[in-house]
Structure formats: structure tokens, C-alpha cells
Amino acid sequence: MTLPPLPGSTDPLVLEITHAAVELHLAQRSRELDRTPAFPRAEYRELGRRRLLGLHTPIARGGRGVDLPGVGRALFHLGRVSGTAFAKLTLQPEFSSVLAEHGTPELVERFYRPMVRGELLVANQVTEPGAGSDAGALAMTARREGDSYRLDGSKSEAAFAVDADAAIVYARTGPAGSGAPGVSAFLVPQDLEGISRSMVGDLGERWMRRGRVEYGSVLVPVGHRIGEEGAAFGYLQAELVRERALLAAIYLGVARASWEETVAHVGERTAFGRPLSSQEAVGFPLVEDWARLDAAWEFVDRTLHRLARGEPVSAEASMSKWLATETALSAIDHAIQFHGGAGYSQALPHEQRWRDVRSGGIAHGTHEIMHLVAARSLWSKGR
Ligand SMILES: Cc1cc2nc3c(=O)[nH]c(=O)nc-3n(C[C@H](O)[C@H](O)[C@H](O)COP(=O)(O)OP(=O)(O)OC[C@H]3O[C@@H](n4cnc5c(N)ncnc54)[C@H](O)[C@@H]3O)c2cc1C
């Protein structure tokens, strides 16, 4: 068996992060967190202590300041050796870069830096029961009252609904119907009076304990507003482009693990007197997956390089997430299939990987919205 090379396998950061994954038993922990969902505080702290949270976060804000292609390669490998959970966890500061880039120095000091150290979990709350893809239709209000804003409304589908210490909450400061330009972001500690939280059970990514957060007349100091009034969606767009491309790298790493394990399995397992790999019905889909996973990686990696150079790649980042998710799901599905009965069982990791990666079609923008973003860009003037 001769496996194709892995991207960046001699990068010092890749070696460091995969070594940490082995030392901290992250693959095993990821499987435990699927069976018994919980936020992995101890590992979060340890990853922070090892400076493995906020890989892309500038050094001035406590991160590693690694360039995006380097982070993509590291996350590919972390996904490959431990699944989605801890690779996504290392991205948590990236998911909150609106706070780092537009929050006051005091907010950054109190909330962002401790997050990079793994001491505090900051979530993001955009989606509402009545507004998800159409985020401009958010109904939650933030009304200015002297030195405070009064928050009223419901957030739904939110990761870490019951675990977050604080959340970046998107709420309407402009009049109803003002769309995206009427939305502002606030840093809201989750223990404030008037907040109630509950969780739902999920298909995968269960450790995130997603759910609903209700705000009933919650007072937040003006200093907790992130950036200018009405500017929040503009801030979020830049963050989303980076996170979509980086998530794509994780999904491809996770699928690569299933693919490698399946290539090994069908080479060894005999049926009807010969190895499964010699049956074209089994071997051919696996060589197709090889080419598809590799091609998807090239697309994602090129997008990350262009993003690092400051090129406008919102469309490519959107299609990276779609392409990586679909390519990975198809490869993991083959892994389930060609391991037979064991592939469908919880004894092997493929079923969990499939469930976890499936979130890629919905979280951080659905597949359909990714297509809309790309189509708009393709037919816009001046691209
Ligand atoms: C694992 C996971 C983690 C998440 N974490 C968070 C989080 O931390 N914070 C947060 O705020 N949200 C989070 N979400 C929510 C996620 O961002 C939303 O579910 C997503 O944006 C879709 O919104 P919705 O659920 O309201 O679906 P809807 O917007 O109702 O969409 C339903 C379907 O209709 C399609 N659709 C909608 N509009 C169009 C259109 N114009 N054209 C074509 N198709 C369309 C969608 O693509 C989708 O297939 C998470 C979701 C998941 C699965």
C-alpha cells in the first residue's frame, strides 16, 4: 500500500499539534464527548496553555500569528488524527475575531485574551427562531437607555448555549425592517439577570451542546457594544470568509483519516478468496475519493493562500466549505460502506465522523447560501 503524501506533514506546527493530540488523547476524548456531550474545559485550558488556541490570532492579541495556509495545514492534520471537535475548538478565537478586531481594549483584555488562553469560552449568537440564513431579518432588539442597552429576544441554534461564559450577540439597534445595516454586536456575559438557556440534542458535534438563549430585558453596558452601531454585519463578513475556508481544511483532514483506514482495510480483508481491494466495485470508488479529496484540498489551500494575500475570495471560501463538506461526506460514506457491518457501528469512528462533518452543510452558512454568495460574485460586475 502506497499512500499519497499529506500536505505540510513536516511543518513544525503540524508536528507540534499532532503530538499534542496524541499526548492529550484527543481522538479518544472526541469519541467520549460524542457519547456524553460536555464542553471539554480541561483540554481547552491545556490547548490554551500550549498556545494552540488562536493559531491565526495576531501575537499582539495573545495568539500565534500563523498565516492562514499554515493554520489550514495544521487543522487538516488535527482533524485527521482527532476528528472535528478539537480542530474546531482551536478555531474558537477565530470565530470571535469580531471581538478582537472591533472590541474596545478593555473588552479584548477581559474576554478575548482569556479565551486565547483557554480560560473563558466566548460563543456567537446570530441565529434566531425566525431568522437564520436571512440574518438581516433579525428581530432581537437592543434599545439604548442611558449608559446601557436593553436586550430583548431569542437566539436559537447556538453552539455552547449552556456552556458559554460570554457571547457575541447580534441585535437590532436600528428600526424594525432596517435589515443588516440596523444590526449591532454586543459582548454579553451569560450570567446576567434575564438570560435563560437550554439545549437540544444534535445529530453530531454533540459536545457543542447547542440550544436556545432567551433574553428578557437584559441590561448591557454601552461599553460592551463591539464597534459602531449598525456595523456588525460588515465586521462579521470578513470573519466568515476566513472561518469557512479553515473549516473546509478540517473536514478534508477528517475524511482523509477514514479514507486511509478504508484503503488499509480493503487491502487486507478477503471475500470470495481475494482482497476486497481487487473488486472494482470497492477499489474504484476509493481511487476516485483519492483524486477528489486531493483536488478539494488544492482548491481550499489555494483559497487560503489568496486570502492571506488579501485577495477577495468570499466566493471561493464559500465554495471551499461546500466542496470540502460534500467530498468528505462521500468519502466517509464509502468508509462506512466498505467496512461492512462494523462500518455502520459505533465500534469504528466513521459514523461519528460522518455525523460531525454533516454540520458543514448548515453551520457558518448553509450550502444553499454558499452557492448564493458564489453565484452573486460570478455574475457581479467588476470581479
Ligand atoms: C453545528 C451547528 C452549529 C451552529 N452554531 C451556531 C452558533 O454558534 N451561532 C449561531 O448563531 N448559529 C449557529 N448555527 C446555526 C446556523 O448558522 C443556522 O442554522 C444556519 O445559518 C441556517 O439558518 P436556519 O437554521 O434558520 O435555516 P433557514 O434559514 O430556515 O434555512 C432552511 C433551508 O432553506 C435554505 N434557504 C434559506 N434561504 C434560502 C435562499 N434564499 N435560497 C436558497 N435556499 C435558502 C437554507 O439553505 C436551508 O437549506 C449552528 C448550526 C449548526 C448545525
The ligand as an SDF file (V2000), in Angstrom:
LIG
                    3D

 53 58  0  0  0  0  0  0  0  0999 V2000
  -23.4820   22.5210   14.3390 C   0  0  0  0  0  0  0  0  0  0  0  0
  -24.0980   23.8790   14.2180 C   0  0  0  0  0  0  0  0  0  0  0  0
  -23.5580   24.9210   14.9450 C   0  0  0  0  0  0  0  0  0  0  0  0
  -24.1380   26.1910   14.8670 C   0  0  0  0  0  0  0  0  0  0  0  0
  -23.6400   27.1650   15.6550 N   0  0  0  0  0  0  0  0  0  0  0  0
  -24.2270   28.3880   15.6350 C   0  0  0  0  0  0  0  0  0  0  0  0
  -23.7620   29.4070   16.5030 C   0  0  0  0  0  0  0  0  0  0  0  0
  -22.8230   29.1920   17.2810 O   0  0  0  0  0  0  0  0  0  0  0  0
  -24.3750   30.6070   16.4710 N   0  0  0  0  0  0  0  0  0  0  0  0
  -25.4090   30.8720   15.6280 C   0  0  0  0  0  0  0  0  0  0  0  0
  -25.8930   31.9890   15.6060 O   0  0  0  0  0  0  0  0  0  0  0  0
  -25.9060   29.9140   14.8100 N   0  0  0  0  0  0  0  0  0  0  0  0
  -25.3450   28.6740   14.7980 C   0  0  0  0  0  0  0  0  0  0  0  0
  -25.8230   27.6820   13.9890 N   0  0  0  0  0  0  0  0  0  0  0  0
  -26.9990   27.9640   13.1900 C   0  0  0  0  0  0  0  0  0  0  0  0
  -26.7330   28.1180   11.7060 C   0  0  0  0  0  0  0  0  0  0  0  0
  -25.9220   29.2470   11.4520 O   0  0  0  0  0  0  0  0  0  0  0  0
  -28.1010   28.2230   11.0290 C   0  0  0  0  0  0  0  0  0  0  0  0
  -28.8050   27.0290   11.2950 O   0  0  0  0  0  0  0  0  0  0  0  0
  -27.9780   28.4300    9.5400 C   0  0  0  0  0  0  0  0  0  0  0  0
  -27.4720   29.7260    9.2690 O   0  0  0  0  0  0  0  0  0  0  0  0
  -29.3420   28.2700    8.8180 C   0  0  0  0  0  0  0  0  0  0  0  0
  -30.3320   29.0330    9.4150 O   0  0  0  0  0  0  0  0  0  0  0  0
  -31.7300   28.3540    9.8130 P   0  0  0  0  0  0  0  0  0  0  0  0
  -31.4430   27.2220   10.7230 O   0  0  0  0  0  0  0  0  0  0  0  0
  -32.6480   29.4020   10.2910 O   0  0  0  0  0  0  0  0  0  0  0  0
  -32.2980   27.7240    8.4690 O   0  0  0  0  0  0  0  0  0  0  0  0
  -33.1080   28.5030    7.3310 P   0  0  0  0  0  0  0  0  0  0  0  0
  -32.5130   29.8140    7.0690 O   0  0  0  0  0  0  0  0  0  0  0  0
  -34.5510   28.4470    7.6570 O   0  0  0  0  0  0  0  0  0  0  0  0
  -32.8230   27.5620    6.0860 O   0  0  0  0  0  0  0  0  0  0  0  0
  -33.5110   26.3270    5.8690 C   0  0  0  0  0  0  0  0  0  0  0  0
  -33.1170   25.8420    4.4800 C   0  0  0  0  0  0  0  0  0  0  0  0
  -33.5630   26.7900    3.4960 O   0  0  0  0  0  0  0  0  0  0  0  0
  -32.4650   27.1890    2.6990 C   0  0  0  0  0  0  0  0  0  0  0  0
  -32.5930   28.6020    2.2930 N   0  0  0  0  0  0  0  0  0  0  0  0
  -32.8520   29.6730    3.0650 C   0  0  0  0  0  0  0  0  0  0  0  0
  -32.8570   30.8030    2.3340 N   0  0  0  0  0  0  0  0  0  0  0  0
  -32.5760   30.4220    1.0700 C   0  0  0  0  0  0  0  0  0  0  0  0
  -32.4360   31.1250   -0.1580 C   0  0  0  0  0  0  0  0  0  0  0  0
  -32.5560   32.4400   -0.2370 N   0  0  0  0  0  0  0  0  0  0  0  0
  -32.1460   30.4050   -1.2770 N   0  0  0  0  0  0  0  0  0  0  0  0
  -31.9930   29.0670   -1.2200 C   0  0  0  0  0  0  0  0  0  0  0  0
  -32.1160   28.3500   -0.0770 N   0  0  0  0  0  0  0  0  0  0  0  0
  -32.4040   29.0150    1.0420 C   0  0  0  0  0  0  0  0  0  0  0  0
  -31.2560   27.0170    3.6010 C   0  0  0  0  0  0  0  0  0  0  0  0
  -30.0750   26.9570    2.8420 O   0  0  0  0  0  0  0  0  0  0  0  0
  -31.6020   25.7190    4.3020 C   0  0  0  0  0  0  0  0  0  0  0  0
  -31.3200   24.6130    3.4900 O   0  0  0  0  0  0  0  0  0  0  0  0
  -25.2640   26.4120   14.0300 C   0  0  0  0  0  0  0  0  0  0  0  0
  -25.7800   25.3610   13.2790 C   0  0  0  0  0  0  0  0  0  0  0  0
  -25.2120   24.0940   13.3740 C   0  0  0  0  0  0  0  0  0  0  0  0
  -25.8070   22.9670   12.5870 C   0  0  0  0  0  0  0  0  0  0  0  0
  1  2  1  0
  2  3  1  0
  2 52  2  0
  3  4  2  0
  4  5  1  0
  4 50  1  0
  5  6  2  0
  6  7  1  0
  6 13  1  0
  7  8  2  0
  7  9  1  0
  9 10  1  0
 10 11  2  0
 10 12  1  0
 12 13  2  0
 13 14  1  0
 14 15  1  0
 14 50  1  0
 15 16  1  0
 16 17  1  0
 16 18  1  0
 18 19  1  0
 18 20  1  0
 20 21  1  0
 20 22  1  0
 22 23  1  0
 23 24  1  0
 24 25  2  0
 24 26  1  0
 24 27  1  0
 27 28  1  0
 28 29  2  0
 28 30  1  0
 28 31  1  0
 31 32  1  0
 32 33  1  0
 33 34  1  0
 33 48  1  0
 34 35  1  0
 35 36  1  0
 35 46  1  0
 36 37  1  0
 36 45  1  0
 37 38  2  0
 38 39  1  0
 39 40  1  0
 39 45  2  0
 40 41  1  0
 40 42  2  0
 42 43  1  0
 43 44  2  0
 44 45  1  0
 46 47  1  0
 46 48  1  0
 48 49  1  0
 50 51  2  0
 51 52  1  0
 52 53  1  0
M  END
$$$$
